[in-house]
């Protein structure tokens, strides 16, 4: 049987069905069509409801995010977090890291001088830093004194000052300390006005002074 004969055969069958029970056939077609439509409608309705629920959840999350950040953009939120992190860090005791201590030693190990490490008694965050700096210089063979100052008249904005006799003409000890802090990537201010007065009842005056206080910037 070829295609043409098959079509003729099926046409004949349908004609016989329609002639024998036209009403029943129409009812069957309507019922079948209704069932198919119901299945398709249920399937796509569930898909649409799923997408709608996901979109609603995203909208709620976005609204919650905006409410918590007072409408700030992600960039603004990051800036706020960075500022908060810096504020928290400013409240913590300042310390020398192991890498910074080693960088300082690399510059001062080859010389032996006297250094006064002065820390401001009013700056609560520098006591441990003063101990770290003193230990670093002592372990490198420098003569170290640790006087305490009650308030500073010329406080360095960075919180650390390398105090020398003449900033425009540094002596060997002053050059060594300057290079050491630069090598350790520690911000500091170079100041003149080295007192030259022995500290803590020492017989000799320091070759250079390191002043530690709270940061102003």
Buried (B, 14 or more C-beta within 10 A) or exposed (E): EEEEEEEEEEEEEEEEEEEEEEEEBEEEEEEEEEEEEEEEEEEEEEEEEEEEEEEEEEEEEEEEEEEEEEEBEEEEBEEEEEEEEEEEEEEEEBBBEEEBBEBBBBBBBEBEBBBBBBBBEBBEBBBBBBBBBBBBBBEBEBBBBBBEBEEBEEBBEBBBBBBBBEBEEBBEBBBBBBBBBBBBEBEBBBBEBBBEEBBEEBEEBBBBBBBBBBBEE
